[in-house]
Amino acid sequence: MFQTFPSRRAWTATVVLALLGCSDPGAPSLLGAVEPLPPGGGAAGSTGASAGAGGSAGSGGAAAMPGAGGGGVAETTGGGGVGGGAGSDADPGAGAAGTPAAAGSGGVGGGRAVDHGDEYVWIDQDFHWVQATNANVADHGPVNWYNDNGLNYHDGKIEFRVTVTAKADATPVWHELCHWQHALGDTAHVCLHCLPRYTATGEYTCETTASEQGGPVDYHKPFVAVQNRVKDGTSGRGSDLISLNKGLPIDYHYTVVLVPAGQTFSGWDKYPH
């Protein structure tokens, strides 16, 4: 005749268990899974009193929302961030943005970035020259050589260093760096060259300027493709070694640094490899 209702305590317990997915061992939690942060950030905190991954535990709260981890700090060039602390158990912890590392050198990741002041590290990487695809350079250089954040690289110096560690034979190598204004292979390009022709392993360096090299290009505008090329230097600037099927493979570390106008190159000892 009279309908009975559960006590307030029993009713509260039922709701909590339903939220946590514990009323039925096979039922999914109504809170859902905690999504990880993007790469470079801290791991997401877990609910309630459990510790967030990479952070400290929140002070327990029965119906706590998942706390997001704080942002990581990128320690190394190309490396991920260090996990941040877990968020509060009461509110989602607002993850601070990760701090990017300083600009790395060339395409080689791993070590701590070195501050080279205003010098632009265009290339600083290893090449194993066995086919044409090994010529490509990812960094196309400054967008505007005359004004890159207030620096004039066009009227400054271009420093080249190639450290040859392995060479198939004694074929003289003509080494140059070519960049194209509109499309790879079109006539609007220039090939920078000042390195001596080399026949054996060793370290070779040289210095030049963009104006000395000339070419039908406008350094106020960006380039769309860059390649370092190794050619047959037997009689000056010959054909690409890959097309002649000679002189390969060649292994070398290639470093190219742009020094802005009015400044002096810091020296190769600042660029160990």
GITA-V44400 format. One record per residue. N is the residue number from 1. PSI is psi in degrees with one decimal (999 if undefined). BURIAL is I if it has 16 or more other C-alpha atoms within 10 Angstrom, else O. Layout:
n={N/N}
psi={PSI/PSI}
burial={BURIAL/BURIAL}
//
This chain:
n={1/2/3/4/5/6/7/8/9/10/11/12/13/14/15/16/17/18/19/20/21/22/23/24/25/26/27/28/29/30/31/32/33/34/35/36/37/38/39/40/41/42/43/44/45/46/47/48/49/50/51/52/53/54/55/56/57/58/59/60/61/62/63/64/65/66/67/68/69/70/71/72/73/74/75/76/77/78/79/80/81/82/83/84/85/86/87/88/89/90/91/92/93/94/95/96/97/98/99/100/101/102/103/104/105/106/107/108/109/110/111/112/113/114/115/116/117/118/119/120/121/122/123/124/125/126/127/128/129/130/131/132/133/134/135/136/137/138/139/140/141/142/143/144/145/146/147/148/149/150/151/152/153/154/155/156/157/158/159/160/161/162/163/164/165/166/167/168/169/170/171/172/173/174/175/176/177/178/179/180/181/182/183/184/185/186/187/188/189/190/191/192/193/194/195/196/197/198/199/200/201/202/203/204/205/206/207/208/209/210/211/212/213/214/215/216/217/218/219/220/221/222/223/224/225/226/227/228/229/230/231/232/233/234/235/236/237/238/239/240/241/242/243/244/245/246/247/248/249/250/251/252/253/254/255/256/257/258/259/260/261/262/263/264/265/266/267/268/269/270/271/272/273}
psi={-44.3/134.7/128.5/145.2/146.1/156.3/159.1/-38.5/-44.6/-39.7/-42.9/-43.6/-39.3/-43.0/-43.8/-45.3/-37.4/-42.0/-41.0/-3.2/25.5/-10.0/-31.7/118.2/-26.2/-2.8/141.2/152.8/139.2/-18.2/-22.9/176.1/150.0/121.3/140.1/157.8/162.7/161.2/137.8/-16.6/172.6/161.0/152.7/142.5/154.8/172.5/162.9/-137.4/-3.1/151.8/141.2/145.9/124.6/5.8/-175.5/160.0/146.6/156.0/123.5/140.5/128.9/-46.8/45.0/143.1/151.0/133.0/131.2/141.3/154.8/160.8/147.9/162.6/122.6/113.2/-31.7/156.0/122.4/-1.1/165.9/176.2/162.8/131.7/137.5/176.1/160.2/155.8/172.5/151.2/-7.5/-36.6/157.6/126.3/123.3/115.7/124.0/147.3/139.9/146.0/120.1/150.5/162.1/158.9/128.6/171.8/128.9/-138.7/12.9/120.7/174.9/-71.5/168.2/139.4/141.1/137.3/112.5/22.4/-130.3/-1.7/135.3/112.3/98.3/-48.8/137.9/79.6/165.3/144.2/135.8/98.2/101.8/-19.8/171.6/-30.4/-18.5/0.1/-21.4/140.5/127.9/-39.2/121.2/6.8/-177.6/147.3/-38.5/108.1/-23.9/-25.0/87.7/97.2/41.1/2.0/139.0/100.6/-22.2/-41.7/11.0/-155.1/151.1/117.0/129.1/141.4/130.5/126.3/103.8/121.1/-18.8/140.4/133.4/-39.0/-167.9/19.2/126.2/134.4/126.9/115.1/128.2/161.6/114.8/140.1/141.2/140.6/-39.8/-44.0/147.3/123.7/-7.4/174.3/-21.0/77.0/165.8/143.9/114.2/131.4/131.0/-9.8/144.3/150.7/130.7/147.9/-9.1/174.2/159.4/-177.2/132.3/135.8/160.9/169.4/137.8/-174.6/159.6/-39.8/-33.6/-31.7/-25.9/-149.0/151.9/58.8/161.3/109.2/-0.8/-18.2/156.8/159.9/151.6/-11.7/142.9/134.5/142.2/134.3/143.1/121.8/163.7/116.5/18.1/-42.4/47.8/-145.2/100.4/-156.4/163.1/137.9/-31.8/-35.6/-25.7/-12.5/51.4/158.9/2.6/154.6/161.4/130.5/131.8/157.7/127.8/127.0/128.6/126.0/132.6/127.9/123.1/157.1/138.6/-1.2/157.9/138.5/134.2/-19.5/151.0/-18.1/-15.0/-6.2/67.7/155.7/999}
burial={O/O/O/O/O/O/O/O/O/O/O/O/O/O/O/O/O/I/I/I/I/O/I/O/O/O/O/O/I/O/O/O/O/O/O/O/I/O/O/I/I/I/I/I/I/I/I/I/O/I/I/I/I/I/I/I/I/I/O/O/O/O/O/I/I/I/I/I/I/I/I/I/I/I/I/I/I/I/I/I/I/I/I/I/I/I/I/I/I/I/O/I/I/O/I/O/O/I/O/I/I/O/O/I/I/I/O/O/O/O/O/I/I/O/O/O/O/O/I/I/I/I/I/I/I/I/I/O/I/I/O/O/O/O/I/O/I/O/I/I/I/I/O/I/I/I/O/O/O/O/I/I/I/I/I/I/I/I/I/I/I/I/I/I/O/O/I/O/O/O/I/I/I/I/I/I/I/I/I/I/I/I/O/I/O/O/O/I/I/I/I/I/I/I/I/O/I/I/I/I/I/O/O/O/O/O/I/I/I/I/O/O/O/O/O/O/I/O/I/O/O/I/I/I/I/I/I/I/I/I/I/I/I/O/O/O/I/O/O/I/I/I/O/O/O/O/I/I/I/I/I/I/I/I/I/I/I/I/I/I/O/O/O/O/I/O/O/O/O/O/O/O/O}
//
